[in-house]
């Protein structure tokens, strides 16, 4: 807890003086109010959609084979989508024309598979998927394998490998849905899963078969929310010296009212303990915010991570606030701050936003500035290093693609508030995080707004 006022608190204190703006703040638009020598502009949310085509997807997971990206998602037969550029998506069939014969007896009433996960090891693609019914812990995680993802390949054939993990009320304390395979430093595969109940679990897999290991049968508990319970959709990657555990908090599947958000923690070992950027353990409910809803992007969650060398992408679904809450696929660049924590960039538009050897982007001018959970407002970065907001502000400085805002003495403590952001290489947006973990997003503001 800081003993000085955050920029958001300062902004809201200014807005409290402006009744007209307050009445507009829940749906910011082209609003401007003169308060003597102080002038605040509320701006529209910057929430572009860059993926097109067959993007109606829920619980997406992604993988690349040769020059083609494949997305698998919840739905009848497990739908498949493909793209060569991460932007334009087309349908590519489904895994199962008909569900395996054992499914109805294992999970009566199941309609279609949920939340698949795709990985490649031991010479085959392994697709783990969930079978369940809404609100029930009678669930199964099952496996299908294929030698290739290319439907035109003569070897293309999905083979049912049957149930892998099962849960049942009164027998297990977890829910066997939302699988994800991750690999430790030795290349050994591990399966994480879980939703609500007692949170996220993990077990070692046998690399040769894709089944649970008979050598190591320990079930590890790696994240939970003891009070609120709403945690699911684990996805683990290894970067540098850490494993990063991404999860989704709160409520999914409720259209525009969904409160889903992506959180993260990290650990030096794959089985934990995982902790957030403030040191709170994920087993105790901790987590650092990666992305939550804003503007038309409602309830973003159930994420996957695509990595290509030093480029990372956050793949998730969201509910479109301007399209009746329809679930849609979104892909963003995933950036990393100086301390190694991930930041969700803007939706990927074909240009990766980090260019280590490139020139520093020009950041002077007017910006839409959003600090979660406030509305976007306009700030200005002048050529002489001044940061302007209304009649207050501070200074700014830049080192390559790192932008630092220093808000001057916003309360009686006399302390400055410092925020560090990563700026896209074209200078069109920035993203950062407050000390308390809130997201900061910035985008060029149109002078005609």
C-alpha positions as CSV (number, residue, x, y, z in Angstrom):
1,X,0.0,0.0,0.0
2,X,1.5,3.3,-1.0
3,X,1.3,6.5,1.0
4,X,0.8,8.8,-2.0
5,X,-1.9,9.3,-4.5
6,X,-1.9,7.3,-7.8
7,X,-2.5,9.0,-11.1
8,X,-5.9,7.3,-11.2
9,X,-6.9,8.6,-7.8
10,X,-5.8,12.1,-8.9
11,X,-7.7,11.8,-12.2
12,X,-10.9,10.7,-10.3
13,X,-10.5,13.5,-7.9
14,X,-10.4,15.9,-10.8
15,X,-13.4,14.3,-12.3
16,X,-15.3,14.7,-9.1
17,X,-15.2,18.4,-9.7
18,X,-16.8,17.9,-13.1
19,X,-20.4,16.5,-12.8
20,X,-20.9,16.6,-16.6
21,X,-17.9,14.4,-17.1
22,X,-18.8,12.0,-14.3
23,X,-22.1,11.3,-15.9
24,X,-20.2,10.3,-19.1
25,X,-17.3,8.4,-17.5
26,X,-18.9,4.9,-17.8
27,X,-19.0,5.3,-21.6
28,X,-16.3,7.7,-22.5
29,X,-16.5,9.5,-25.8
30,X,-15.9,12.9,-27.2
31,X,-16.3,14.9,-24.0
32,X,-14.5,18.0,-22.8
33,X,-15.2,20.3,-19.9
34,X,-13.6,23.6,-19.0
35,X,-13.1,24.0,-15.3
36,X,-11.5,27.4,-15.2
37,X,-7.9,26.9,-16.0
38,X,-8.3,23.1,-16.1
39,X,-9.4,21.1,-19.2
40,X,-9.9,17.3,-19.1
41,X,-10.9,15.2,-22.1
42,X,-12.5,11.8,-21.9
43,X,-11.7,9.7,-24.9
44,X,-13.2,6.5,-26.5
45,X,-11.6,3.2,-25.6
46,X,-8.8,2.1,-28.0
47,X,-9.9,-1.4,-28.7
48,X,-9.3,-2.4,-32.3
49,X,-10.0,-5.9,-33.6
50,X,-7.2,-7.2,-36.0
51,X,-8.1,-10.8,-36.4
52,X,-10.6,-11.5,-39.2
53,X,-12.5,-14.4,-40.8
54,X,-13.4,-17.5,-38.7
55,X,-12.7,-15.9,-35.3
56,X,-15.8,-17.1,-33.4
57,X,-13.9,-19.2,-30.8
58,X,-14.0,-20.0,-27.1
59,X,-11.1,-21.4,-25.1
60,X,-8.5,-21.2,-27.9
61,X,-5.2,-22.9,-28.0
62,X,-2.6,-22.5,-30.8
63,X,0.4,-24.2,-32.3
64,X,2.4,-23.9,-35.5
65,X,3.4,-26.6,-38.0
66,X,5.7,-25.4,-40.7
67,X,4.2,-22.2,-42.1
68,X,0.7,-22.7,-40.8
69,X,-0.8,-21.8,-37.4
70,X,-3.6,-23.9,-36.1
71,X,-6.2,-22.9,-33.4
72,X,-8.3,-25.5,-31.6
73,X,-11.2,-24.5,-29.4
74,X,-14.3,-25.6,-27.5
75,X,-17.2,-26.8,-29.7
76,X,-18.8,-29.6,-31.6
77,X,-16.1,-32.1,-32.6
78,X,-13.4,-29.6,-31.5
79,X,-13.3,-27.0,-34.3
80,X,-10.0,-26.3,-36.1
81,X,-9.0,-22.9,-37.6
82,X,-5.9,-22.1,-39.6
83,X,-3.9,-19.1,-40.7
84,X,-0.5,-18.2,-42.2
85,X,-0.2,-14.7,-40.7
86,X,-2.1,-14.8,-37.3
87,X,-4.6,-12.3,-38.8
88,X,-6.8,-14.0,-41.4
89,X,-8.4,-17.2,-40.2
90,X,-10.3,-19.9,-42.0
91,X,-12.0,-23.1,-40.8
92,X,-10.2,-26.4,-41.2
93,X,-12.6,-29.1,-40.1
94,X,-12.8,-30.7,-36.6
95,X,-11.1,-33.4,-34.6
96,X,-14.1,-35.8,-34.1
97,X,-16.9,-36.2,-36.6
98,X,-18.4,-38.2,-33.8
99,X,-17.4,-38.4,-30.1
100,X,-15.7,-41.6,-29.1
101,X,-18.1,-44.4,-28.0
102,X,-17.0,-44.3,-24.3
103,X,-17.8,-40.7,-23.8
104,X,-21.6,-40.9,-22.9
105,X,-21.1,-43.5,-20.2
106,X,-18.1,-41.7,-18.7
107,X,-19.8,-38.2,-18.6
108,X,-23.6,-38.5,-19.2
109,X,-25.2,-35.5,-20.8
110,X,-22.0,-34.1,-22.4
111,X,-22.8,-32.0,-25.5
112,X,-19.3,-31.3,-26.9
113,X,-15.7,-31.2,-25.8
114,X,-14.3,-28.2,-24.0
115,X,-11.0,-26.4,-23.7
116,X,-8.5,-28.4,-25.8
117,X,-4.7,-28.2,-25.4
118,X,-2.2,-29.0,-28.2
119,X,1.5,-29.9,-27.9
120,X,4.1,-31.8,-29.8
121,X,6.3,-34.5,-28.3
122,X,7.6,-38.0,-29.0
123,X,6.9,-37.6,-32.7
124,X,3.2,-36.8,-32.4
125,X,0.8,-34.0,-31.7
126,X,-1.0,-34.6,-28.5
127,X,-4.4,-33.0,-28.1
128,X,-5.9,-33.1,-24.5
129,X,-9.5,-32.1,-24.1
130,X,-12.2,-31.9,-21.5
131,X,-15.6,-33.6,-21.2
132,X,-18.0,-32.2,-18.6
133,X,-21.4,-30.6,-18.0
134,X,-22.0,-27.1,-16.6
135,X,-21.3,-26.8,-12.9
136,X,-20.4,-30.4,-12.4
137,X,-17.2,-32.0,-11.3
138,X,-18.0,-35.3,-13.0
139,X,-15.4,-34.7,-15.7
140,X,-12.8,-36.3,-17.8
141,X,-9.6,-35.2,-19.6
142,X,-9.0,-37.3,-22.6
143,X,-6.3,-37.5,-25.3
144,X,-6.2,-37.8,-29.1
145,X,-3.0,-37.9,-31.2
146,X,-2.0,-37.3,-34.8
147,X,1.3,-37.4,-36.7
148,X,0.5,-34.2,-38.5
149,X,-1.9,-31.3,-38.4
150,X,-2.1,-30.9,-42.2
151,X,-5.4,-32.3,-43.5
152,X,-3.8,-32.8,-46.9
153,X,-1.1,-35.1,-45.5
154,X,-1.8,-38.8,-46.1
155,X,-0.8,-39.5,-42.5
156,X,-3.4,-37.2,-41.1
157,X,-5.5,-39.2,-38.7
158,X,-6.7,-38.4,-35.2
159,X,-6.5,-41.4,-32.9
160,X,-8.5,-41.6,-29.7
161,X,-6.3,-42.5,-26.7
162,X,-9.1,-42.5,-24.2
163,X,-9.5,-40.9,-20.7
164,X,-6.4,-39.6,-18.9
165,X,-7.7,-37.9,-15.8
166,X,-11.1,-38.3,-14.2
167,X,-12.9,-36.4,-11.4
168,X,-16.1,-37.3,-9.5
169,X,-17.9,-35.5,-6.7
170,X,-17.1,-37.1,-3.3
171,X,-14.2,-39.0,-4.8
172,X,-11.8,-36.2,-5.9
173,X,-11.4,-32.6,-4.7
174,X,-10.7,-31.2,-8.2
175,X,-12.5,-30.8,-11.5
176,X,-10.8,-32.5,-14.4
177,X,-11.2,-29.9,-17.1
178,X,-8.9,-27.3,-18.8
179,X,-5.8,-29.3,-19.4
180,X,-2.4,-27.9,-20.4
181,X,0.9,-29.6,-21.1
182,X,4.1,-27.9,-20.2
183,X,7.7,-29.1,-20.3
184,X,10.4,-28.8,-17.6
185,X,14.1,-28.0,-18.2
186,X,14.8,-31.7,-19.0
187,X,12.0,-31.8,-21.6
188,X,9.7,-33.9,-19.4
189,X,6.0,-33.2,-20.1
190,X,3.6,-32.3,-17.2
191,X,-0.1,-31.9,-17.3
192,X,-1.9,-29.2,-15.3
193,X,-5.7,-28.9,-15.0
194,X,-8.5,-27.6,-12.8
195,X,-11.4,-25.3,-12.4
196,X,-12.9,-23.9,-9.2
197,X,-13.1,-26.5,-6.4
198,X,-9.6,-26.7,-5.0
199,X,-7.9,-25.0,-7.9
200,X,-5.1,-26.0,-10.3
201,X,-3.4,-29.4,-10.1
202,X,-0.4,-30.9,-11.9
203,X,1.0,-34.4,-12.6
204,X,3.9,-35.7,-14.5
205,X,3.2,-37.4,-17.8
206,X,4.9,-40.4,-19.5
207,X,6.6,-38.9,-22.6
208,X,6.4,-42.1,-24.5
209,X,2.6,-42.6,-24.1
210,X,1.2,-39.3,-23.2
211,X,-0.5,-40.9,-20.3
212,X,0.0,-40.2,-16.6
213,X,3.4,-41.2,-15.3
214,X,3.5,-44.5,-13.3
215,X,6.8,-43.5,-11.9
216,X,5.8,-40.2,-10.3
217,X,2.1,-40.3,-9.1
218,X,2.2,-37.1,-7.0
219,X,-0.6,-34.6,-7.6
220,X,0.8,-31.1,-7.0
221,X,-1.5,-28.2,-6.1
222,X,-0.1,-25.1,-7.7
223,X,-2.8,-22.4,-7.5
224,X,-6.1,-21.9,-5.9
225,X,-8.5,-19.2,-4.6
226,X,-9.5,-20.3,-1.1
227,X,-12.4,-17.8,-0.8
228,X,-13.6,-16.8,-4.3
229,X,-12.9,-20.2,-5.9
230,X,-13.1,-18.8,-9.4
231,X,-9.8,-19.9,-11.0
232,X,-9.2,-22.1,-14.1
233,X,-7.6,-22.4,-17.5
234,X,-3.9,-22.9,-16.5
235,X,-1.2,-22.4,-19.1
236,X,2.5,-22.7,-18.3
237,X,5.5,-21.6,-20.2
238,X,9.2,-21.5,-19.4
239,X,11.2,-18.3,-20.1
240,X,14.7,-17.6,-18.9
241,X,15.0,-18.8,-15.3
242,X,11.2,-19.0,-14.5
243,X,8.1,-21.0,-15.2
244,X,5.1,-18.7,-15.7
245,X,1.7,-20.0,-14.7
246,X,-1.2,-18.1,-16.4
247,X,-4.7,-18.6,-15.1
248,X,-8.1,-17.0,-15.6
249,X,-9.9,-15.5,-12.6
250,X,-13.6,-14.8,-12.1
251,X,-16.6,-15.4,-14.3
252,X,-16.6,-16.6,-17.9
253,X,-19.3,-17.6,-20.3
254,X,-21.7,-14.7,-19.5
255,X,-21.4,-12.6,-22.6
256,X,-20.9,-8.9,-22.0
257,X,-21.3,-9.4,-18.3
258,X,-18.3,-11.8,-18.1
259,X,-15.6,-10.7,-15.6
260,X,-12.9,-13.1,-16.8
261,X,-9.4,-11.8,-16.6
262,X,-5.9,-13.4,-17.1
263,X,-3.5,-13.5,-14.1
264,X,0.0,-14.8,-13.8
265,X,2.6,-16.0,-11.3
266,X,6.1,-17.5,-11.6
267,X,8.3,-20.1,-10.0
268,X,11.8,-21.5,-10.4
269,X,10.5,-25.0,-10.6
270,X,7.6,-26.3,-12.7
271,X,5.7,-27.7,-9.7
272,X,5.8,-24.4,-7.8
273,X,5.5,-22.6,-5.5
274,X,4.2,-19.9,-7.8
275,X,4.0,-16.3,-6.6
276,X,2.9,-12.9,-8.1
277,X,5.0,-9.8,-8.6
278,X,4.3,-8.7,-5.0
279,X,5.3,-12.1,-3.6
280,X,1.9,-13.4,-2.8
281,X,1.6,-17.2,-3.4
282,X,-0.8,-18.3,-6.1
283,X,-1.8,-21.2,-3.8
284,X,-3.2,-18.5,-1.5
285,X,-5.0,-16.6,-4.2
286,X,-2.3,-14.4,-5.5
287,X,-1.8,-13.4,-9.1
288,X,-0.5,-10.5,-11.2
289,X,-2.9,-9.0,-13.8
290,X,-2.1,-9.6,-17.4
291,X,-5.3,-8.4,-19.1
292,X,-8.9,-7.7,-18.1
293,X,-11.9,-6.2,-19.9
294,X,-12.0,-2.7,-21.3
295,X,-14.1,-1.0,-23.9
296,X,-15.6,-3.6,-26.2
297,X,-13.2,-6.3,-24.9
298,X,-15.3,-8.0,-22.3
299,X,-14.1,-10.9,-20.1
300,X,-10.8,-11.7,-21.9
301,X,-9.5,-15.1,-20.7
302,X,-8.7,-18.8,-21.2
303,X,-5.4,-17.9,-22.7
304,X,-2.7,-19.7,-24.5
305,X,0.9,-18.5,-25.3
306,X,2.6,-18.9,-28.6
307,X,6.4,-18.4,-28.6
308,X,8.5,-18.0,-31.7
309,X,12.1,-17.4,-30.6
310,X,12.1,-14.2,-28.6
311,X,8.6,-13.2,-29.8
312,X,5.6,-14.1,-27.6
313,X,1.9,-13.9,-28.3
314,X,-1.1,-13.9,-25.9
315,X,-3.9,-15.9,-27.5
316,X,-7.3,-15.6,-25.7
317,X,-11.0,-15.3,-26.3
318,X,-13.2,-12.3,-25.3
319,X,-16.8,-11.3,-25.5
320,X,-17.5,-8.6,-28.0
321,X,-19.4,-5.7,-26.4
322,X,-20.3,-4.4,-29.8
323,X,-21.6,-7.7,-31.1
324,X,-24.0,-9.0,-28.6
325,X,-21.3,-10.6,-26.4
326,X,-20.2,-13.1,-29.1
327,X,-17.0,-15.0,-28.1
328,X,-14.1,-14.2,-30.4
329,X,-10.5,-15.0,-30.9
330,X,-7.9,-12.4,-30.2
331,X,-4.1,-12.5,-30.5
332,X,-1.8,-9.9,-28.9
333,X,1.9,-9.4,-28.6
334,X,3.1,-10.4,-25.1
335,X,5.8,-8.1,-23.9
336,X,8.1,-8.4,-20.8
337,X,9.0,-5.6,-18.4
338,X,12.5,-5.1,-16.9
339,X,11.7,-7.5,-14.0
340,X,10.6,-10.2,-16.3
341,X,6.8,-9.9,-15.9
342,X,4.5,-10.2,-18.9
343,X,2.4,-7.3,-20.3
344,X,-0.4,-7.7,-22.8
345,X,0.2,-5.5,-25.8
346,X,-2.4,-4.3,-28.3
347,X,-4.0,-6.8,-30.7
348,X,-1.4,-8.1,-33.2
349,X,-1.7,-6.3,-36.5
350,X,1.1,-8.1,-38.4
351,X,4.0,-6.0,-37.0
352,X,5.7,-7.2,-33.9
353,X,6.1,-4.2,-31.6
354,X,9.6,-4.8,-30.3
355,X,12.7,-3.8,-32.4
356,X,15.8,-3.9,-30.1
357,X,18.1,-2.5,-32.8
358,X,15.6,0.0,-34.2
359,X,15.4,3.8,-33.5
360,X,13.6,5.1,-30.5
361,X,9.9,5.8,-31.4
362,X,8.7,9.4,-31.3
363,X,6.3,9.7,-28.3
364,X,5.6,13.4,-28.3
365,X,2.1,14.5,-28.7
366,X,-1.3,13.6,-27.2
367,X,-2.2,10.2,-25.9
368,X,-5.3,8.3,-24.7
369,X,-4.2,7.2,-21.2
370,X,-6.1,4.5,-19.3
371,X,-5.3,3.3,-15.8
372,X,-7.4,0.3,-14.8
373,X,-10.2,0.7,-13.9
374,X,-10.6,4.3,-15.0
375,X,-11.9,5.7,-18.3
376,X,-9.4,6.8,-21.0
377,X,-8.3,10.4,-20.6
378,X,-6.0,12.6,-22.7
379,X,-2.5,13.4,-21.6
380,X,0.2,15.2,-23.6
381,X,4.0,14.6,-23.8
382,X,5.7,17.7,-25.0
383,X,9.0,17.9,-26.9
384,X,10.7,19.5,-23.9
385,X,9.9,16.6,-21.6
386,X,6.8,17.9,-19.9
387,X,3.9,15.5,-19.0
388,X,0.6,17.4,-19.0
389,X,-2.8,16.4,-17.6
390,X,-5.2,19.2,-17.1
391,X,-3.2,21.8,-15.0
392,X,-1.1,19.1,-13.3
393,X,1.4,16.5,-14.6
394,X,5.1,16.0,-14.3
395,X,7.9,15.0,-16.7
396,X,8.7,12.2,-19.0
397,X,11.8,10.5,-20.3
398,X,12.6,7.8,-22.8
399,X,15.3,5.2,-23.3
400,X,14.7,3.3,-26.5
401,X,11.3,1.7,-26.2
402,X,11.0,2.3,-22.5
403,X,8.9,5.4,-21.6
404,X,9.0,6.7,-18.0
405,X,6.2,9.0,-16.7
406,X,7.0,10.9,-13.5
407,X,3.8,12.4,-12.0
408,X,4.8,15.2,-9.7
409,X,3.8,15.3,-6.0
410,X,0.1,14.3,-6.5
411,X,-0.6,14.7,-2.8
412,X,0.7,16.2,0.4
413,X,3.4,13.5,0.8
414,X,5.4,15.3,-1.8
415,X,6.4,12.0,-3.4
416,X,6.4,11.5,-7.2
417,X,4.7,8.6,-8.9
418,X,6.9,6.8,-11.5
419,X,5.4,4.6,-14.2
420,X,7.5,2.7,-16.7
421,X,5.9,1.6,-20.0
422,X,7.0,-0.3,-23.1
423,X,6.3,1.7,-26.3
424,X,5.5,0.0,-29.6
425,X,8.2,0.4,-32.2
426,X,6.0,2.5,-34.4
427,X,5.1,4.8,-31.4
428,X,1.4,4.2,-31.7
429,X,0.7,2.6,-28.2
430,X,2.3,1.8,-24.9
431,X,1.6,-0.6,-22.0
432,X,2.7,-0.8,-18.4
433,X,1.7,-1.7,-14.9
434,X,1.2,0.2,-11.7
435,X,2.9,-0.7,-8.4
436,X,-0.3,-2.3,-7.2
437,X,-0.6,-4.4,-10.4
438,X,-3.2,-2.4,-12.3
439,X,-2.8,-2.1,-16.1
440,X,-1.8,1.1,-17.9
441,X,-2.6,1.4,-21.6
442,X,-1.9,4.2,-23.9
443,X,-2.7,4.9,-27.6
444,X,-2.3,7.9,-29.8
445,X,-5.3,10.2,-29.5
446,X,-6.8,11.5,-32.7
447,X,-6.6,15.3,-32.6
448,X,-10.0,15.4,-34.3
449,X,-11.7,13.6,-31.4
